[in-house]
Structures are given as C-alpha cells and as structure tokens.
C-alpha cells in the first residue's frame, strides 16, 4: 500500500484487516451457499427462487472481490485457504441439505441479516477513519439490504401461495 494511503487511516490497520478478512470469508461462504442452493432448490416457485439465488451468488462473489482488493491495498493478504473460511467467518454457512424453497429462503435471509450486521459494524468503525473502506462497505451494505428484501418478498409470495391453495 502507498504510504499516503496508509496515513489517511485513523485506526489500527491490523484490526481493520482482521475484520475485512472475516467479511471476505463470509462472502465466499455466502457465494457458495447461494450458488449451490440455486442448483438444488426444489418445490413451488423453484425457478424464481433459483434465479434470485444465482443473482445473489454473483453479487456475493463481487463483494469478495471488492473486499480482497481492499485488503491488498491495505497491505494485507486475503485468507488463502478455503478450509479456513468457516473458521474466520462471522456468519457461518448453512448447507442446503434441505433443498425445499421455504427452507433455503429462510437460511439465506438469516445469512443476509448477519451480513447486514457485519457491514453495519464495519461502516460504523470506518465512518470517520477510513473513507475508502467506508465507501466500499456502504456499497456492499446497500446490496445486502436489497438481498434481504428480495428474499423476504419471495418468502411472502410463497406463504401467500400456500395460504391460497388451502382456501
């Protein structure tokens, strides 16, 4: 990282790198959870849900890329071993072992809610201290909020459909 670029950061860079690496691990696990879920999803509305999960997977991968580039700019190294992603993750990974639409939506809503919390915390600690990371985190946070909203809308549609079928 350039020396001036490092000078503008008003916080412990090593602490920031550790937090960014945890977010990086979250993004890879989220990518895989979404990608695999899109492949195995079953049940009513599976095509709509699968398409949404695949779109989210693509965006989570882009988040991983953004976070990795920032880690490198700060003079760090992104976690290099996939085996360590779960160990360092904030949000973990819910395997799509039950591929039913409702289950996958609930799992992924939970993941998005965790991600929103992670990026809110990163936004709060970088707000006055690191404008570059702050702007990146704000961009990611906006997408995570959209993801939660998209998934909750699909879940509401599913529940409405089930209710109408019972009537």
Contact map, one row per residue, 1 for C-alpha under 8 A:
11101100000000000000000000000000000000000000000000000000000000000000000111100000000000000000000000000000000000000000000000000000000000000000000000000000000000000000000
11111100000000000000000000000000000000000000000000000000000000000000000000000000000000000000000000000000000000000000000000000000000000000000000000000000000000000000000
11111110000000000000000000000000000000000000000000000000000000000000000000000000000000000000000000000000000000000000000000000000000000000000000000000000000000000000000
01111111000000000000000000000000000000000000000000000000000000000000000000000000000000000000000000000000000000000000000000000000000000000000000000000000000000000000000
11111111100000000000000000000000000000000000000000000000000000000000000000000000000000000000000000000000000000000000000000000000000000000000000000000000000000000000000
11111111100000000000000000000000000000000000000000000000000000000000000001000000000000000000000000000000000000000000000000000000000000000000000000000000000000000000000
00111111110000000000000000000000000000000000000000000000000000000000000000000000000000000000000000000000000000000000000000000000000000000000000000000000000000000000000
00011111110000000000000000000000000000000000000000000000000000000000000000000000000000000000000000000000000000000000000000000000110000000000000000000000000000000000000
00001111111110000000000000000000000000000000000000000000000000000000000000000000000000000000000000000000000000000000000000000000110000000000000000000000000000000000000
00000011111100000000000000000000000000000000000000000000000000000000000000000000000000000000000000000000000000000000000000000001110000000000000000000000000000000000000
00000000111110010000000000000000000000000000000000000000000000000000000000000000000000000000000000000000000000000000000000000000110000000000000000000000000000000000000
00000000111111110000000000000000000000000000000000000000000000000000000000000000000000000000000000000000000000000000000000000000000000000000000000000000000000000000000
00000000101111111000000000000000000000000000000000000000000000000000000001000000000000000000000000000000000000000000000000000000000000000000000000000000000000000000000
00000000000111111100000000000000000000000000000000000000000000000000000000000000000000000000000000000000000000000000000000000000000000000000000000000000000000000000000
00000000000111111110000000000000000000000000000000000000000000000000000000000000000000000000000000000000000000000000000000000000000000000000000000000000000000000000000
00000000001111111111000000000000000000000000000000000000000000000000000000000000000000000000000000000000000000000000000000000000000000000000000000000000000000000000000
00000000000011111111100000000000000000000000000000000000000000000000001001010000000000000000000000000000000000000000000000000000000000000000000000000000000000000000000
00000000000001111111110000000000000000000000000000000000000000000000000000000000000000000000000000000000000000000000000000000000000000000000000000000000000000000000000
00000000000000111111111000000000000000000000000000000000000000000000000000000000000000000000000000000000000000000000000001000000000000000000000000000000000000000000000
00000000000000011111111100000000000000000000000000000000000000000010001000000000000000000000000000000000000000000000000000000000000000000000000000000000000000000000000
00000000000000001111111110000000000000000000000000000000000000000011001000000110000000010000000000000000000000000000000000000000000000000000000000000000000000000000000
00000000000000000111111111000000000000000000000000000000000000000000000000000000000010011100000000000000000000000000000000000000000000000000000000000000000000000000000
00000000000000000011111111100000000000000000000000000000000000010010000000000000000000001100000000000000000000000000010000000000000000000000000000000000000000000000000
00000000000000000001111111110000000000000000000000000000000000110011000000000110000000000000000000000000000000000000000000000000000000000000000000000000000000000000000
00000000000000000000111111111000000000000000000000000000000000010000000000000010000011011000000000000000000000000000000000000000000000000000000000000000000000000000000
00000000000000000000011111111100000000000000000000000000000000000000000000000000000011001111000000000000000000000010000000000000000000000000000000000000000000000000000
00000000000000000000001111111110000000000000000000000000000110110000000000000000000000000000000000000000000000000000000000000000000000000000000000000000000000000000000
00000000000000000000000111111111000000000000000000000000000110010000000000000000000010000000000000000000000000000000000000000000000000000000000000000000000000000000000
00000000000000000000000011111111100000000000000000000000000000000000000000000000000011000001100000000000000000000000000000000000000000000000000000000000000000000000000
00000000000000000000000001111111110000000000000000000000100100000000000000000000000000000000100000000000000000100000000000000000000000000000000000000000000000000000000
00000000000000000000000000111111111000000000000000000001111110000000000000000000000000000000000000000000000000000000000000000000000000000000000000000000000000000000000
00000000000000000000000000011111111100000000000000000000100000000000000000000000000000000000000000000000000000000000000000000000000000000000000000000000000000000000000
00000000000000000000000000001111111110000000000000000000100000000000000000000000000000000000111100000000000000000000000000000000000000000000000000000000000000000000000
00000000000000000000000000000111111111000000000000001101100000000000000000000000000000000000000000000000000100000000000000000000000000000000000000000000000000000000000
00000000000000000000000000000011111111100000000000001100100000000000000000000000000000000000000000000000000000000000000000000000000000000000000000000000000000000000000
00000000000000000000000000000001111111110000000000000000000000000000000000000000000000000000000100000000000000000000000000000000000000000000000000000000000000000000000
00000000000000000000000000000000111111111000000001001000000000000000000000000000000000000000000100100001000000000000000000000000000000000000000000000000000000000000000
00000000000000000000000000000000011111111000000011111100000000000000000000000000000000000000000000000000000000000000000000000000000000000000000000000000000000000000000
00000000000000000000000000000000001111111000000001000000000000000000000000000000000000000000000000000000000000000000000000000000000000000000000000000000000000000000000
00000000000000000000000000000000000111111100000000000000000000000000000000000000000000000000000100100000000000000000000000000000000000000000000000000000000000000000000
00000000000000000000000000000000000011111110010011000000000000000000000000000000000000000000000000111001000000000000000000000000000000000000000000000000000000000000000
00000000000000000000000000000000000000011111010000000000000000000000000000000000000000000000000000111000000000000000000000000000000000000000000000000000000000000000000
00000000000000000000000000000000000000001111110000000000000000000000000000000000000000000000000000011000000000000000000000000000000000000000000000000000000000000000000
00000000000000000000000000000000000000000111110000000000000000000000000000000000000000000000000000001000000000000000000000000000000000000000000000000000000001000000000
00000000000000000000000000000000000000000011111110000000000000000000000000000000000000000000000000001000000000000000000000000000000000000000000000000000000001000000000
00000000000000000000000000000000000000001111111111000000000000000000000000000000000000000000000000001000000000000000000000000000000000000000000000000000000000000000000
00000000000000000000000000000000000000000000111111100000000000000000000000000000000000000000000000000000000000000000000000000000000000000000000000000000000000000000000
00000000000000000000000000000000000000000000111111110000000000000000000000000000000000000000000000000000000000000000000000000000000000000000000000000000000000000000000
00000000000000000000000000000000000001001000111111111000000000000000000000000000000000000000000000001000100000000000000000000000000000000000000000000000010000000000000
00000000000000000000000000000000000011101000011111111100000000000000000000000000000000000000000000000000000000000000000000000000000000000000000000000000000000000000000
00000000000000000000000000000000000001000000001111111110000000000000000000000000000000000000000000000000000000000000000000000000000000000000000000000000000000000000000
00000000000000000000000000000000000001000000000111111111000000000000000000000000000000000000000000000000000000000000000000000000000000000000000000000110000000000000000
00000000000000000000000000000000011011000000000011111111100000000000000000000000000000000000000000000000000000000000000000000000000000000000000000000000000000000000000
00000000000000000000000000000000011001000000000001111111110000000000000000000000000000000000000000000000000000000000000000000000000000000000000000000000000000000000000
00000000000000000000000000000000000000000000000000111111111000000000000000000000000000000000000000000000000000000000000000000000000000000000000000000000000000000000000
00000000000000000000000000000010010000000000000000011111111100000000000000000000000000000000000000000000000000000000000000000000000000000000000000100000000000000000000
00000000000000000000000000000111111000000000000000001111111110000000000000000000000000000000000000000000000000000000000000000000000000000000000000000000000000000000000
00000000000000000000000000000010000000000000000000000111111111000000000000000000000000000000000000000000000000000000000000000000000000000000000000000000000000000000000
00000000000000000000000000000010000000000000000000000011111111100000000000000000000000000000000000000000000000000000000000000000000000000000000000000000000000000000000
00000000000000000000000000110110000000000000000000000001111111110000000000000000000000000000000000000000000000000000000000000000000000000000000000000000000000000000000
00000000000000000000000000110010000000000000000000000000111111111000000000000000000000000000000000000000000000000000000000000000000000000000000000000000000000000000000
00000000000000000000000000000000000000000000000000000000011111111100000000000000000000000000000000000000000000000000000000000000000000000000000000000000000000000000000
00000000000000000000000100100000000000000000000000000000001111111110000000000000000000000000000000000000000000000000000000000000000000000001000000000000000000000000000
00000000000000000000001110110000000000000000000000000000000111111111000000000000000000000000000000000000000000000000000000000000000000000000000000000000000000000000000
00000000000000000000000000000000000000000000000000000000000011111111100000000000000000000000000000000000000000000000000000000000000000000000000000000000000000000000000
00000000000000000000000000000000000000000000000000000000000001111111110000000000000000000000000000000000000000000000000000000000000000010000000000000000000000000000000
00000000000000000001101100000000000000000000000000000000000000111111111000000000000000000000000000000000000000000000000000000000000000010000000000000000000000000000000
00000000000000000000100100000000000000000000000000000000000000011111111100001100000000000000000000000000000000000000000000000000000000000000000000000000000000000000000
00000000000000000000000000000000000000000000000000000000000000001111111110000000000000000000000000000000000000000000000000000000000000000000000000000000000000000000000
00000000000000000000000000000000000000000000000000000000000000000111111111000000000000000000000000000000000000000000000000000000000010000000000000000000000000000000000
00000000000000001001100000000000000000000000000000000000000000000011111111111100000000000000000000000000000000000000000000000000000000000000000000000000000000000000000
10000000000000000000000000000000000000000000000000000000000000000001111111111100000000000000000000000000000000000000000000000000000000000000000000000000000000000000000
10000000000000000000000000000000000000000000000000000000000000000000111111110000000000000000000000000000000000000000000000000000000000000000000000000000000000000000000
10000100000010001000000000000000000000000000000000000000000000000000011111110000000000000000000000000000000000000000000000000000000000000000000000000000000000000000000
10000000000000000000000000000000000000000000000000000000000000000000001111111000000000000000000000000000000000000000000000000000000000000000000000000000000000000000000
00000000000000001000000000000000000000000000000000000000000000000000001111111100000000000000000000000000000000000000000000000000000000000000000000000000000000000000000
00000000000000000000000000000000000000000000000000000000000000000001001100111111000000000000000000000000000000000000000000000000000000000000000000000000000000000000000
00000000000000000000100100000000000000000000000000000000000000000001001100011111000000000000000000000000000000000000000000000000000000000000000000000000000000000000000
00000000000000000000100110000000000000000000000000000000000000000000000000001111110110000000000000000000000000000000000000000000000000000000000000000000000000000000000
00000000000000000000000000000000000000000000000000000000000000000000000000001111110000000000000000000000000000000000000000000000000000000000000000000000000000000000000
00000000000000000000000000000000000000000000000000000000000000000000000000000011111110000000000000000000000000000000000000000000000000000000000000000000000000000000000
00000000000000000000000000000000000000000000000000000000000000000000000000000011111110000000000000000000000000000000000000000000000000000000000000000000000000000000000
00000000000000000000000000000000000000000000000000000000000000000000000000000000111111100000000000000000000000000000000000000000000000000000000000000000000000000000000
00000000000000000000000000000000000000000000000000000000000000000000000000000010111111110000000000000000000000000000000000000000000000000000000000000000000000000000000
00000000000000000000010011011000000000000000000000000000000000000000000000000010111111111000000000000000000000000000000000000000000000000000000000000000000000000000000
00000000000000000000000011001000000000000000000000000000000000000000000000000000001111111001100000000000000000000000000000000000000000000000000000000000000000000000000
00000000000000000000000000000000000000000000000000000000000000000000000000000000001111111000000000000000000000000000000000000000000000000000000000000000000000000000000
00000000000000000000110010000000000000000000000000000000000000000000000000000000000111111100000000000000000000000000000000000000000000000000000000000000000000000000000
00000000000000000000011011000000000000000000000000000000000000000000000000000000000011111111000000000000000000000000000000000000000000000000000000000000000000000000000
00000000000000000000011001000000000000000000000000000000000000000000000000000000000000011111000000000000000000000100010000000000000000000000000000000000000000000000000
00000000000000000000000001000000000000000000000000000000000000000000000000000000000000001111100000000000000000100110000000000000000000000000000000000000000000000000000
00000000000000000000000001001000000000000000000000000000000000000000000000000000000001001111110000000000000000000000000000000000000000000000000000000000000000000000000
00000000000000000000000000001100100000000000000000000000000000000000000000000000000001000011111000000000000000100000000000000000000000000000000000000000000000000000000
00000000000000000000000000000000100000000000000000000000000000000000000000000000000000000001111100000000001000000000000000000000000000000000000000000000000000000000000
00000000000000000000000000000000100000000000000000000000000000000000000000000000000000000000111110000000000000000000000000000000000000000000000000000000000000000000000
00000000000000000000000000000000100110010000000000000000000000000000000000000000000000000000011111100001000000000000000000000000000000000000000000000000000000000000000
00000000000000000000000000000000000000000000000000000000000000000000000000000000000000000000001111100000000000000000000000000000000000000000000000000000000000000000000
00000000000000000000000000000000000000000000000000000000000000000000000000000000000000000000000111110011000000000000000000000000000000000000000000000000000000000000000
00000000000000000000000000000000000010011100000000000000000000000000000000000000000000000000000111111011000000000000000000000000000000000000000000000000000000000000000
00000000000000000000000000000000000000001110000000000000000000000000000000000000000000000000000001111111000000000000000000000000000000000000000000000000000000000000000
00000000000000000000000000000000000000001111110010000000000000000000000000000000000000000000000000111111100000000000000000000000000000000000000000000000000000000000000
00000000000000000000000000000000000000000000000000000000000000000000000000000000000000000000000000011111110000000000000000000000000000000000000000000000001001000000000
00000000000000000000000000000000000000000000000000000000000000000000000000000000000000000000000001111111111000000000000000000000000000000000000000000000000000000000000
00000000000000000000000000000000000010001000000000000000000000000000000000000000000000000000000101111111111100000000000000000000000000000000000000000000000000000000000
00000000000000000000000000000000000000000000000010000000000000000000000000000000000000000000000000001111111110000000000000000000000000000000000000000011011000000000000
00000000000000000000000000000000000000000000000000000000000000000000000000000000000000000000000000000111111111000000000000000000000000000000000000000000001000000000000
00000000000000000000000000000000000000000000000000000000000000000000000000000000000000000000010000000011111111100000000000000000000000000000000000000000000000000000000
00000000000000000000000000000000010000000000000000000000000000000000000000000000000000000000000000000001111111110000000000000000000000000000000000000010000000000000000
00000000000000000000000000000000000000000000000000000000000000000000000000000000000000000000000000000000111111111000000000000000000000000000000000010011000000000000000
00000000000000000000000000000000000000000000000000000000000000000000000000000000000000000000000000000000011111111100000000000000000000000000000000000000000000000000000
00000000000000000000000000000100000000000000000000000000000000000000000000000000000000000010100000000000001111111110000000000000000000000000000000000000000000000000000
00000000000000000000000000000000000000000000000000000000000000000000000000000000000000000000000000000000000111111111000000000000000000000000000110110000000000000000000
00000000000000000000000000000000000000000000000000000000000000000000000000000000000000000000000000000000000011111111100000000000000000000000000000010000000000000000000
00000000000000000000000000000000000000000000000000000000000000000000000000000000000000000110000000000000000001111111110000000000000000000000000000000000000000000000000
00000000000000000000000001000000000000000000000000000000000000000000000000000000000000000010000000000000000000111111111000000000000000000000100100000000000000000000000
00000000000000000000000000000000000000000000000000000000000000000000000000000000000000000000000000000000000000011111111100000000000000000000100110000000000000000000000
00000000000000000000000000000000000000000000000000000000000000000000000000000000000000000000000000000000000000001111111110000000000000000000000000000000000000000000000
00000000000000000000001000000000000000000000000000000000000000000000000000000000000000000100000000000000000000000111111111000000000000000000000000000000000000000000000
00000000000000000000000000000000000000000000000000000000000000000000000000000000000000000000000000000000000000000011111111100000000000001101100000000000000000000000000
00000000000000000000000000000000000000000000000000000000000000000000000000000000000000000000000000000000000000000001111111110000000000000000100000000000000000000000000
00000000000000000000000000000000000000000000000000000000000000000000000000000000000000000000000000000000000000000000111111111000000000000000000000000000000000000000000
00000000000000000010000000000000000000000000000000000000000000000000000000000000000000000000000000000000000000000000011111111100000001001000000000000000000000000000000
00000000000000000000000000000000000000000000000000000000000000000000000000000000000000000000000000000000000000000000001111111110000001001100000000000000000000000000000
00000000000000000000000000000000000000000000000000000000000000000000000000000000000000000000000000000000000000000000000111111110000000000000000000000000000000000000000
00000000000000000000000000000000000000000000000000000000000000000000000000000000000000000000000000000000000000000000000011111111100000000000000000000000000000000000000
00000000000000000000000000000000000000000000000000000000000000000000000000000000000000000000000000000000000000000000000001111111111011000000000000000000000000000000000
00000000000000000000000000000000000000000000000000000000000000000000000000000000000000000000000000000000000000000000000000111111111001000000000000000000000000000000000
00000000010000000000000000000000000000000000000000000000000000000000000000000000000000000000000000000000000000000000000000001111111000000000000000000000000000000000000
00000001111000000000000000000000000000000000000000000000000000000000000000000000000000000000000000000000000000000000000000001111111000000000000000000000000000000000000
00000001111000000000000000000000000000000000000000000000000000000000000000000000000000000000000000000000000000000000000000000111111111000000000000000000000000000000000
00000000000000000000000000000000000000000000000000000000000000000000000000000000000000000000000000000000000000000000000000000111111111100000000000000000000000000000000
00000000000000000000000000000000000000000000000000000000000000000000000000000000000000000000000000000000000000000000000000000000011111110000000000000000000000000000000
00000000000000000000000000000000000000000000000000000000000000000000010000000000000000000000000000000000000000000000000000000100011111111000000000000000000000000000000
00000000000000000000000000000000000000000000000000000000000000000000000000000000000000000000000000000000000000000000000001100110011111111100000000000000000000000000000
00000000000000000000000000000000000000000000000000000000000000000000000000000000000000000000000000000000000000000000000000000000001111111110000000000000000000000000000
00000000000000000000000000000000000000000000000000000000000000000110000000000000000000000000000000000000000000000000000000000000000111111111000000000000000000000000000
00000000000000000000000000000000000000000000000000000000000000000000000000000000000000000000000000000000000000000000001001100000000011111111100000000000000000000000000
00000000000000000000000000000000000000000000000000000000000000000000000000000000000000000000000000000000000000000000001000100000000001111111110000000000000000000000000
00000000000000000000000000000000000000000000000000000000000000000000000000000000000000000000000000000000000000000000000000000000000000111111111000000000000000000000000
00000000000000000000000000000000000000000000000000000000000000100000000000000000000000000000000000000000000000000000001000000000000000011111111100000000000000000000000
00000000000000000000000000000000000000000000000000000000000000000000000000000000000000000000000000000000000000000011001100000000000000001111111110000000000000000000000
00000000000000000000000000000000000000000000000000000000000000000000000000000000000000000000000000000000000000000000000000000000000000000111111111000000000000000000000
00000000000000000000000000000000000000000000000000000000000000000000000000000000000000000000000000000000000000000000000000000000000000000011111111100000000000000000000
00000000000000000000000000000000000000000000000000000000000000000000000000000000000000000000000000000000000000010011000000000000000000000001111111110000000000000000000
00000000000000000000000000000000000000000000000000000000000000000000000000000000000000000000000000000000000000010001000000000000000000000000111111111000000000000000000
00000000000000000000000000000000000000000000000000000000000000000000000000000000000000000000000000000000000000000000000000000000000000000000011111111100000000000000000
00000000000000000000000000000000000000000000000000000001000000000000000000000000000000000000000000000000000000010000000000000000000000000000001111111110000000000000000
00000000000000000000000000000000000000000000000000000000000000000000000000000000000000000000000000000000000010011000000000000000000000000000000111111111000000000000000
00000000000000000000000000000000000000000000000000000000000000000000000000000000000000000000000000000000000000000000000000000000000000000000000011111111100000000000000
00000000000000000000000000000000000000000000000000010000000000000000000000000000000000000000000000000000000000000000000000000000000000000000000001111111110000000000000
00000000000000000000000000000000000000000000000000010000000000000000000000000000000000000000000000000000100110000000000000000000000000000000000000111111111000000000000
00000000000000000000000000000000000000000000000000000000000000000000000000000000000000000000000000000000100010000000000000000000000000000000000000011111111100000000000
00000000000000000000000000000000000000000000000000000000000000000000000000000000000000000000000000000000000000000000000000000000000000000000000000001111111110000000000
00000000000000000000000000000000000000000000000010000000000000000000000000000000000000000000000000000000100000000000000000000000000000000000000000000111111111000000000
00000000000000000000000000000000000000000000000000000000000000000000000000000000000000000000000000000100110000000000000000000000000000000000000000000011111111100000000
00000000000000000000000000000000000000000000000000000000000000000000000000000000000000000000000000000000000000000000000000000000000000000000000000000001111111110000000
00000000000000000000000000000000000000000000000000000000000000000000000000000000000000000000000000000000000000000000000000000000000000000000000000000000111111111000000
00000000000000000000000000000000000000000001100000000000000000000000000000000000000000000000000000000100000000000000000000000000000000000000000000000000011111111100000
00000000000000000000000000000000000000000000000000000000000000000000000000000000000000000000000000000000000000000000000000000000000000000000000000000000001111111110000
00000000000000000000000000000000000000000000000000000000000000000000000000000000000000000000000000000000000000000000000000000000000000000000000000000000000111111111000
00000000000000000000000000000000000000000000000000000000000000000000000000000000000000000000000000000000000000000000000000000000000000000000000000000000000011111111100
00000000000000000000000000000000000000000000000000000000000000000000000000000000000000000000000000000000000000000000000000000000000000000000000000000000000001111111110
00000000000000000000000000000000000000000000000000000000000000000000000000000000000000000000000000000000000000000000000000000000000000000000000000000000000000111111111
00000000000000000000000000000000000000000000000000000000000000000000000000000000000000000000000000000000000000000000000000000000000000000000000000000000000000011111111
00000000000000000000000000000000000000000000000000000000000000000000000000000000000000000000000000000000000000000000000000000000000000000000000000000000000000001111111
00000000000000000000000000000000000000000000000000000000000000000000000000000000000000000000000000000000000000000000000000000000000000000000000000000000000000000111111
00000000000000000000000000000000000000000000000000000000000000000000000000000000000000000000000000000000000000000000000000000000000000000000000000000000000000000011111
